[in-house]
Amino acid sequence: MARGGLLVSAFLACACDGPPGAQPIDATPYADVMPPPACDKPYAPGGFYKIYLSFDELMLTRGPDDASRNRSSLVPGPVTLTAFRPTALDREVQLQAITSGLQLVFGRFNVEITRTRPPSGDYIMVAFGGSSGDVGLTLASDSIAAINCEVVVRRPIMFVFDVGQSVNAAVNAAVEDIGDSLGIADSATPGDCMCNTPECILPAPLPQLCTIGGVVVLSPFSECDPGGTIVDEGALFARHLGCRP
């Protein structure tokens, strides 16, 4: 999703195995999802799923998403995404704070948040930097991701643009984009990472770090569960990512 008001959908199939306790995304209605055991362990190095954070200049080509090849379904053609905060005197401090924020939000799930590109295998890539214009968007936006409601994309790429936002705002945008790529429905619960109602996306100078909720109220703007009312969001993230062992 693009928080600036643009919605993008992409549906690409994949047969992917997940960690113990996780299930591949399918078309099962949310009401039929059996919640897994609660995830309650803090973040630690390692994890089955890799979420790679790219903060440097990035050259991209158009095509089905493949993070290992810097190929994205969202760009109009060959583009160069400029680095995130390239001239900031405290750039490294900001990048580490974003990394730590994502580790905190995803801590209880079976994922590893890393700034080192995995040499092989499937992973999610969050590309920080540039602007929405760099990827061919005509509307201003702080982030964008393909919304995959019923299937898994093996190596998706999503974008968090450098628009002068706070560290927390950058983290929150990345988490929502990752949720979109996993097919998690948007919520209308303030403070929740998947909230996309006007109350949640209006600019704020110092937004709080979002949380992946338990039972949340679904957004009327949700692409993945239109007409739904409530959902156990934490259980859905755990269903797809598994709990930290």
N, C-alpha and C positions, 0 to 999 in steps of 0.2 A: 504494500500500500504506500501511496505517497501522501504524507500528511497535509500537503498543500492542496489536496482535493482530487488528485488523479488516482484512479484505481486501475490496476493492471492485472490481468489474469493470464496464467500460462498453465497448460496441462500436459505434462510429460511423464510417461510411465517409466517405472523401474522396479526391478525385483531386488530389494535390499534386505539383508538380514540385520537385525538390531541386537542390542545387548540383552542378556537374560532379563525377562520381565517386561521387555518392550515389544510392541507389535508394529508392523508396517502400517502406514496410513491406508485406509480403505474407505468405502462409502458407508460404513456402519453409522446409522443415525446416532447422534450424541446420547439420546435417551437410552440406548441399548449398551452403552459403554460401561463395563464393570470396572470401577476404580481399582487400581493396583494398590499395594500397601503404601502408606504415606512415606514420602522421601524426607528424611530428617537429618542426613549427615552433611557436615559442612564441606566446602570446596577443598579439594586436595589435588596435587598434580596428577595428571593422567586422567583417562576417561575414554569410553568407547567412541563417542562421537567427537569429532574435532571441529571447532569453530575458529577459523583463521581470520585474524584481524589484519587488514592491509592498510597502512597509513602513508605509504610512499607513492610516488607517481606510478601510474598503471596504464599500460597500453591494452586496449580491449578490441575484440572483433565481434561481429554479430553472428549469432547462431544459437542453437539449443544450449542452455546453460551448461558450462563445464569449467568450474573454477580452476582446474589443473591446467587449462589452456587459455585462461583469461577470456573466455567466450561467454557472451551474455545475450539473452533474448531481448533485453530491454534497450540496447543501444542501436542506433540507426545504421551503423557501419563502423569502420575503424575509428576509434576515438582515443584520446589520451586524457585520463583523469588526473588532475594535478594533485600534488601531495596535500595532506591535511595539516593545516597550521605550519607551513614550511618556514615562516620567518619568526614565529613566536619564540621569545627568549626562554620560555619555560616549556617548550614543546614536549620534551621527553617526560616532564612531570605530568602534563595533560594526557599524553598517550598512555602512561602507566596508570593514571587514575581511571581512564576509560576501561582499560583492561581489567583493573581490579573491580570496577563497578559491575562489569559483566560476569566476572567470577563470583561476585556476591549474589547477583540475581539468579544465576544458573547453578549455584553451588551445590544444591542438593540432588541435581540430576547427573546422569552418567556422561558428562561431557568434559572436554578439555578446552579451555580458552587459551589460544596461543597466538603469538606474533610471528611465529616461524611457520612458513608454509609446509604442510605435510608433504613428504616426498612421494607418497603413493596413497591409494585408497580414496574413499569418499569423504568429503568434508564440506562444511558450509563456509562461504567466504563473505565477510563483510568488508566492503571497500569504502574507506573513509577518505573524503577529499573532494575537490572540485565543486562544481555547482550543477544544478539540474540541467542547465544549458549544455554542459559538457556531454551529456548522454542524449541530447536531442529533445529534451522536454521544452515545451513552450510556456508551461506554467511553473511558477516558482514553487519549490518544494524543498523540505529538509531531508527527505529520504524517499526511497522507492524500493519495492520488492515485488516479484511476481507472486500472486496469490494462488496457492495450490491446494484446493479444497479436498481433493479426493485421492491424490496420488503423491508419490515422492519424486522429487528431482534429486538426482544423485549428488551433484556438485553445484548447488545453486550459488548465484552471486547476487548480493543486494547492496544498495548504496546508501551511505549516510553522508550528505554533502556538508561542505565546510561553509556554514552560514553564520558563524560567530556565536553559535549556541554554547551554553554551558556544558561542562563535562556530563552532568546528569542528563541533560536533554539529549546529548549524543548517545548515551547509554540507552535511554528509554526508546529512542527511535530505532536503534539496532535490535533491541529485544522484540519490539513489535514486528519488525520486518522478519526476524527469524521465526516468530510465531506464525506470520502469514505464510512463510515457505513451508511450514509444517501442517498447514491447514487448520490452525486454531482460530475459532471464530472471534471476531472483535467483540469487546464488551462495552458496557456503559457505566462501569463502576469506577469512579474517580480514584486515581492512585494505582489502578491496575495497569500492567504493562500492555495489555491488549485494548485498552480503552481508546476509542476513536471518535467520541462525541465532541461537539464544540467545546464543552467544559474541559476536556482533557487536552485538546490540541491548541488552544489559544496560547499565544506566546507568553512566557513567564520568565522573568530574569533569572531566577534561581529555583527551578522546579526540583521537587524531591525525587530521589531515586525511586522508580516504580517497583512494584512487587508482582510476582506471578501468583495470582489469587487462588483461593479455593473455589467456593461456589460464588459465581459472579452473575450479574444481570447482563444479558446479551444486548449488543447495540442494534438499533433498528437499521443501521447502515452495514451490518455484517454481510459479507459475501458468502461465507461458508455455512451459515445456518440461518437463512432468511426465515423470519417468522418465529424463531426460537425465543425463549424467555430467559432461562437460567441454564448454567452449565458448570460442572466442576472442572474449572480450567487447570488447576494444578494436576488433577488426575489425567487430563488429556496430554499435558506436557510429559508427564511420567509415562504415559502409555506409549509415546513415541520415542522418548529419549531414555527411559529406564531410570531407576534410582541409583545414586552413587553407592557402590558396594561397600 
